[in-house]
């Protein structure tokens, strides 16, 4: 694969702002989480495509935190930045804020991380530009992404081991501390 010119994260930062309308509301009158996830996916795609110069697909969504509800009538701004790059993959950090336009109140409502993969014209993963880390925030985000990837890999390995050794698990003891009734015997 041909090496592409490295780019700083500021090159591909994206902000999308959208007014939250009544049709976006759930049965509780708040903006539906699925609407916000769809908007986050758009920001992740735009950020990754801008950095890579290629069509990108979502591979995983990690740690979507819903911190505060979003209300109908608020302006929601989604800010995406490249936090990490691999060979063809990129981790996009997304911060979501909402603004009550009447009061001017701004609140941080969501944080999440999307892993995107760049695809070439042959529909196969393609090499993405290296990321130029220009300041301490860029370095912190890159290192945090390395750790998140490592923790995810360890989690998947541990869960796989638990499944392999299922018969060795002390299920009754584990379940006894939780709000469930086991009727599977």
Secondary structure, DSSP 8 states (H G I E B T S, - for coil): ------EEGGGG-EEEEEE--GGGB-TTSBB-HHHHHHHHHHHHHHHHHHHHSSEEEEEEEEEEEE-S--BTT-EEEEEEEEEEE-SSEEEEEEEEEEE-TTT--EEEEEEEEEEEEEE-TTSSB-----EE--SHHHHHHHHHHHHHHHHHHHHHHHHHHHHHTGGGS-HHHHHHTSS------
